[in-house]
Amino acid sequence: MALRKDEKGVSPVIGVILMVAITVILAAVIASFVFGLSGTVAKQKTPGITATRLNSTGFELVLRDWGGATNITGCSLMNVTAGTNVLTGQSFTEVGGRIIYSNTTYGTPGLFRLTCDVDGNRQVVWEGRI
């Protein structure tokens, strides 16, 4: 007795399943763009800032490059190690602009973080140990 090998029905069923799956995925992608589910992500600007220790209690932050930004305002400097804001309301107006920090209380070495409004988006623009 010979075994009969009849697999005619397998290929059409798999083909239909694949076509339905591709149609559903394509419809979901198109719907996400049409209804705005993908959203818009603001590009983060990365200004170039360098830090130099001036003495035992102070340092300066210098803007070296705008990094695509046009407006850097409302900067706050935080001593992360001490958990204290040490400067607020500072701005950079030009390349080469400086924010100088000097204070005997919080001038001890530690981790500092400079946060600014860069073209309207609040972001960390510099972080380092001084």
C-alpha positions, 0 to 999 in steps of 0.5 A: 500500500503506497502512502498518498502525499496530497499537500495541495491545500497547505500553500493556499491557506498559508498564502492567505494567512500571510496576506491578511497579516501583511494587510493588518500590519500595513493598515496599522502603520498607515493609521499611526501616521494619519492619526498622529500616534507616532508624535514628534520628538524634538531634536536635542541641541548639544552646545559645547561647553568647557569647564576650567577650575580657576582656584580652589573655590571657583571655576568657569564654564565657557560656551565653545559651540552653539551645537545647533542652538540659537538661544541658551537662557535660564541656566542653573548650576547644581552641585549634585554632590551637595544636592544644592542649586548654586547659580540660577538665571544665567545665560550665554549670549555668544560663543566665548560667553562665560559663567563664572562660579566662585563660592567657598561653601559649594566650591569643594570638588564634586559633581556639578550639572548645568541645566539650561533652556536651549531653544525653549527645551530644558536640558542638561548641557554640561555635567562634570566633576570639578 
